[in-house]
Amino acid sequence: MSSAWRRATAAWLEHMQRDKDACVAVMMLCEVAAYYKQQGKTLWDAMVDMYEEYGYYKEGLATMTLKGIDGAKEIQTMMTNFRENPPKELGGFKVLVVRDYKADVRVDLVSGEKSATGLPSSTFFTMSWKITHGAAYAHPVPSRRSNFISA
């Protein structure tokens, strides 16, 4: 009965949790808030401390919508081109690593070494590039539900 209650209320943490993840995230946030409250800090204080220790992070998203069957074909062509001809530079920074999750391959563009990603095949997060300036990544992501691509 306890297991059924836990499943119904999502009051558990497991590695492969795929259901009720928002509930689990809020539960974890409450635990973090309680931890820092005991230290006399707010979540904001803890976040600023973390930024000061590990650095600041900026995220951005660009989306392009291509309509109809022609748009879907164009997106597939773009993704094929990314796989076959990965960029050597992004935003003026040298690309160091390319990961193609569909082909399960990671390529170090500096040494030429190839290895498996170790992750299941996916068209969602298809490739990522690690660039020379810090830990910056770019992910071209084709939508599975409509004709748009985000990066």
Secondary structure, 3 states (H helix, E strand, C coil): CHHHHHHHHCCCCCCCCCCCHHHHHHHHHHHHHHHHHHCCCCHHHHHHHHHHHHCCCCCCCCEEECCHHHHHHHHHHHHHHHHHCCCCEECCEEEEEEEECCCCEEEECCCCCEECCCCCCCCCCCEEEEECCCCCEECCEECCCCCEEEC
